[in-house]
Amino acid sequence: MLGFRNSLLAGVVVLAGLAHAQSATDELSNGEVRKVDKENARITLKHGPLNNLEMPGMTMVFKVSDNALLDTVQTGDKVRFRAEMVDGKIVVTKLEAAR
């Protein structure tokens, strides 16, 4: 019985760890749109820390994974976004208006 309890407890710990890892990978960062460059599929964001990339807050230019993301924002908008390393470049993969 003790072996079963230990196995069950270990399973719960593993699942809790996976849930935490999933929430960390889905985490969105806060930012403000400084410039939208649809012609070059780029956006300039003043942003807070990007925890998934271990990057402090700053203002920088990002490529976007899909040009349609740029249709949803304009200069001055507060946004929540996800940036990821793609082929050695930091790319915005998710972008939404801040609530």
N, C-alpha and C positions, 0 to 999 in steps of 0.2 A: 504493500500500500504506500509506503514511503517513497518508493521508486516512481510510482504513478504520480504522486503529488509533486515530486521534484520535476518530473517531465512536464507536467501541466504548468507549473510555475515558470519553467524555462520557456515554454511556448508563449505564455502571456508576456514575458519580458521581451522576447523577440518581436512579437506583434507590436508592442508599444514602441519599440525602437524603430520599426519600419514605419509606423504612423508618424513618428517625429521626423524621420528622414524625408518622408513624402511631403509633409507640411513645409519643411525647409526648402525643398526643391521647387515647390509651387509658390513660394513666397514672392510677393510683388513689392517693388520699391516705389517710393514717392519721388515725384519730380515735377518740374515745371518746363513747359515747352518754350524754348528760346527762339527756335527757327525750324521751319519745315521746308525741306528741299525735295519736292516730289520728282524733279527731273533726275536727281542722282540717288533716289531712294535712301535719303538720310534725314535724320532728325537730331537737332541739338537740344539736349536736356540738361538743366541744372538739377542734380539729383542728390538724394541722401545716400547712405551706404548701400552698396550692392553686396549683401552678405554672402550670396552664393558664389560670388567672384572674389570675395575678400578685398573689396575695393572701397575706399572712403568716399564720402560725398565730394562732388566736384561738378563742373560744367564740361560736357564733352559731346562730340559728334558720334552718333551711332548709325550704322547701316540698319535697315529694317528687313525682316524676313519676308514681308509681303507689303507691296506698295499700298494696298488697300488700308493698311493701318494708318497711313498718313492722311487719309480722307476723313478720319474721325476726330482730328485735332487741329488746333490752330495756335499760333504764337500767343503765349500768356496763359494757356490752359494748364490747370493742375491735373496731373495724371498719375496713374499707378501703372507700373510696367515691369516686365521681366526681360532681363538681358542675359544672354548666354554666350559662351565661347563656341563659335562655329568656324571650323577650318582656320583656327588661329586668329579669328577676328571676333570682337564683341558685337553681337547683333541683338537688336530688340525683337523678341519673338512674340510678345503679348503687350498690348497697349490699351488702356481704357481710361475714361474720364474718372477723376477722383470723386468719391462720394462724400 
